[in-house]
């Protein structure tokens, strides 16, 4: 398998741009980019999902939800941004001003200005902000469903034997989580708990149903933009 692919590492929205622009054939990308692809195929049984609290995708604030006036949006994930927009409108029913975040935008989370922060930076931000609203948990409260943040998606049909080998390679990594965690020590959050309790890597049927619901809400929001 390693001789058949060239691996590129970057943050999710950057890989998404590569896939949209046909610079790569497959990527672990935010599911929110699906409407932007001419054709798409979910090629693996694995992705990045949750069924409740996800821990690494949160809205952080110094004040309660009702007092938030503006929100910085994390530049690293399209799905998290679109999910936040849905939750602001349908679940929390507030309409703060939305600001595109740049590098180090977390420093601007203060007063009535909140911020959507994902990934490792979210673990750090958990130690700083007074209020934290977990997007995975909020989606679960609103819909009763799990949520899929990212999936292995190709922009063209790939050979069945490649897909089978690709799935097998993913499985090997998931079976060795303890080794992965030990090689990447982290102090701001319990990574064993994160990978076994917060994040779910196996995409179950209910997750595809939840993905369809999210994409339908995303489509309505996009159509409503003048």
C-alpha positions as CSV (number, residue, x, y, z in Angstrom):
1,X,0.0,0.0,0.0
2,X,2.7,2.5,0.9
3,X,4.2,2.1,-2.6
4,X,0.9,3.0,-4.2
5,X,0.3,6.3,-2.5
6,X,2.0,9.6,-1.7
7,X,1.0,10.8,1.7
8,X,0.4,14.6,2.3
9,X,-0.1,15.9,5.8
10,X,-1.9,19.2,6.4
11,X,-4.9,20.5,8.3
12,X,-8.4,19.4,7.1
13,X,-9.5,22.5,5.2
14,X,-6.2,22.6,3.3
15,X,-6.5,18.9,2.3
16,X,-10.1,19.7,1.3
17,X,-8.8,22.4,-1.1
18,X,-6.4,19.9,-2.7
19,X,-9.3,17.5,-3.3
20,X,-11.6,20.2,-4.7
21,X,-8.9,21.4,-7.1
22,X,-8.1,17.8,-8.2
23,X,-4.6,18.0,-6.7
24,X,-5.1,14.7,-4.8
25,X,-7.3,11.7,-5.5
26,X,-8.5,11.0,-2.0
27,X,-8.3,12.7,1.4
28,X,-9.5,12.6,4.9
29,X,-11.6,15.8,4.5
30,X,-14.4,17.7,6.2
31,X,-17.7,16.3,4.9
32,X,-18.9,19.9,4.4
33,X,-17.0,20.0,1.1
34,X,-19.1,17.3,-0.5
35,X,-21.4,19.8,-2.2
36,X,-18.3,21.4,-3.8
37,X,-17.1,18.2,-5.5
38,X,-18.3,17.3,-9.0
39,X,-18.4,13.7,-7.8
40,X,-17.6,12.0,-4.6
41,X,-17.2,8.6,-3.1
42,X,-16.7,7.7,0.6
43,X,-14.1,5.0,0.1
44,X,-13.4,3.8,3.7
45,X,-15.2,2.4,6.6
46,X,-13.4,4.8,8.9
47,X,-13.5,8.6,9.5
48,X,-13.7,11.1,12.3
49,X,-17.0,11.1,14.2
50,X,-18.6,11.3,17.6
51,X,-21.8,10.4,19.4
52,X,-22.1,13.1,21.9
53,X,-19.1,15.1,23.4
54,X,-16.2,15.3,20.9
55,X,-14.0,17.5,23.2
56,X,-11.8,18.9,20.4
57,X,-14.4,21.0,18.6
58,X,-15.9,23.7,20.9
59,X,-17.1,27.2,21.1
60,X,-15.2,29.0,23.8
61,X,-16.2,32.2,25.5
62,X,-15.7,34.4,28.6
63,X,-19.5,35.0,28.8
64,X,-22.6,32.8,28.5
65,X,-24.1,32.1,25.0
66,X,-26.8,34.8,25.3
67,X,-24.1,37.5,25.9
68,X,-21.9,36.5,22.9
69,X,-21.8,39.3,20.3
70,X,-19.2,37.9,17.8
71,X,-17.5,34.6,17.0
72,X,-14.1,33.9,15.4
73,X,-14.3,30.9,13.1
74,X,-11.5,28.4,13.0
75,X,-9.7,28.4,9.6
76,X,-8.8,24.7,9.9
77,X,-12.1,23.0,9.4
78,X,-15.1,23.7,7.1
79,X,-17.4,21.1,8.7
80,X,-17.0,22.6,12.2
81,X,-17.7,26.1,10.9
82,X,-20.8,25.0,9.1
83,X,-22.0,22.9,12.1
84,X,-21.5,25.9,14.3
85,X,-23.7,28.1,12.0
86,X,-26.4,25.4,12.1
87,X,-26.3,25.2,15.9
88,X,-26.3,29.0,16.4
89,X,-29.4,29.3,14.3
90,X,-31.4,26.2,15.1
91,X,-30.2,25.1,18.6
92,X,-28.9,28.1,20.5
93,X,-31.0,30.6,18.5
94,X,-28.5,33.4,18.6
95,X,-27.0,35.4,15.8
96,X,-23.6,36.8,16.6
97,X,-21.4,38.4,14.0
98,X,-19.1,35.8,12.4
99,X,-15.4,36.6,11.8
100,X,-12.9,34.6,9.8
101,X,-10.2,33.6,12.1
102,X,-6.5,33.7,11.1
103,X,-3.5,32.2,12.9
104,X,-3.5,32.8,16.6
105,X,-7.1,34.1,16.6
106,X,-7.6,32.4,19.9
107,X,-5.9,35.4,21.5
108,X,-9.0,37.4,20.5
109,X,-11.4,35.3,22.6
110,X,-12.3,37.7,25.3
111,X,-15.2,39.8,26.5
112,X,-18.2,39.3,24.3
113,X,-16.1,37.8,21.5
114,X,-16.1,34.0,21.4
115,X,-14.2,31.6,19.2
116,X,-14.7,28.2,17.5
117,X,-11.5,26.3,18.1
118,X,-10.7,22.7,16.9
119,X,-8.0,20.1,17.4
120,X,-5.0,20.4,19.8
121,X,-5.6,24.1,20.2
122,X,-9.1,23.3,21.6
123,X,-7.5,21.2,24.3
124,X,-5.3,24.1,25.3
125,X,-8.2,26.6,25.1
126,X,-10.3,24.4,27.5
127,X,-7.8,25.4,30.2
128,X,-8.3,29.1,29.5
129,X,-12.0,29.9,28.8
130,X,-14.7,30.1,31.4
131,X,-17.4,28.8,29.1
132,X,-17.1,25.9,26.6
133,X,-19.8,24.6,24.3
134,X,-19.0,21.2,22.7
135,X,-20.4,21.0,19.2
136,X,-20.7,17.3,19.1
137,X,-22.8,17.3,22.3
138,X,-24.9,20.2,21.0
139,X,-25.7,18.3,17.8
140,X,-26.6,15.2,19.8
141,X,-28.9,17.3,22.0
142,X,-30.6,18.9,18.9
143,X,-30.9,15.8,16.7
144,X,-30.4,12.8,18.9
145,X,-27.8,11.6,16.3
146,X,-24.0,11.1,16.0
147,X,-22.0,13.5,13.9
148,X,-19.4,12.9,11.2
149,X,-16.7,15.6,10.9
150,X,-14.5,14.0,8.3
151,X,-14.4,11.0,6.0
152,X,-12.0,9.4,3.5
153,X,-13.5,10.8,0.2
154,X,-12.3,10.4,-3.3
155,X,-13.2,12.7,-6.2
156,X,-13.2,9.8,-8.7
157,X,-14.0,6.1,-8.7
158,X,-11.0,4.0,-7.4
159,X,-10.3,0.3,-8.0
160,X,-12.0,-2.1,-5.6
161,X,-8.7,-3.8,-4.7
162,X,-7.1,-0.4,-3.8
163,X,-10.1,0.4,-1.6
164,X,-9.9,-2.9,0.2
165,X,-6.2,-2.5,0.9
166,X,-6.7,1.1,2.0
167,X,-9.4,0.0,4.5
168,X,-7.0,-2.7,5.8
169,X,-4.2,-0.2,6.3
170,X,-6.6,2.1,8.3
171,X,-7.6,-0.9,10.5
172,X,-3.9,-1.6,11.4
173,X,-3.5,1.9,12.7
174,X,-6.7,1.7,14.8
175,X,-5.6,-1.6,16.3
176,X,-2.4,0.1,17.6
177,X,-3.8,3.2,19.3
178,X,-1.8,2.6,22.5
179,X,1.4,2.7,20.5
180,X,0.3,5.8,18.6
181,X,-0.5,7.6,21.9
182,X,2.8,6.6,23.5
183,X,4.7,8.0,20.6
184,X,2.9,11.3,20.8
185,X,2.8,12.4,24.4
186,X,0.4,15.2,25.3
187,X,-0.3,16.9,28.6
188,X,-3.4,19.2,28.0
189,X,-5.9,16.3,27.6
190,X,-6.1,12.6,28.3
191,X,-5.5,11.2,24.8
192,X,-6.4,7.7,25.7
193,X,-9.9,8.9,26.7
194,X,-10.1,11.1,23.7
195,X,-9.4,8.3,21.2
196,X,-11.6,5.7,22.9
197,X,-14.5,7.7,24.4
198,X,-14.8,11.0,22.4
199,X,-13.7,10.2,18.9
200,X,-15.2,7.3,16.9
201,X,-13.3,6.1,13.9
202,X,-15.7,3.3,12.6
203,X,-18.5,4.8,10.5
204,X,-21.7,3.0,11.4
205,X,-25.0,3.2,9.4
206,X,-26.5,5.8,11.8
207,X,-23.5,8.1,11.1
208,X,-24.3,8.1,7.3
209,X,-27.9,9.0,8.2
210,X,-26.6,11.8,10.4
211,X,-24.3,13.0,7.6
212,X,-27.2,13.2,5.2
213,X,-29.1,15.3,7.7
214,X,-26.2,17.6,8.2
215,X,-25.7,18.0,4.4
216,X,-29.4,18.7,3.9
217,X,-29.2,21.5,6.5
218,X,-26.0,22.8,4.9
219,X,-27.7,22.9,1.5
220,X,-30.6,24.9,2.9
221,X,-28.2,27.4,4.5
222,X,-26.2,27.8,1.3
223,X,-29.3,28.3,-0.8
224,X,-30.5,31.0,1.7
225,X,-27.4,33.1,1.2
226,X,-28.2,35.9,-1.1
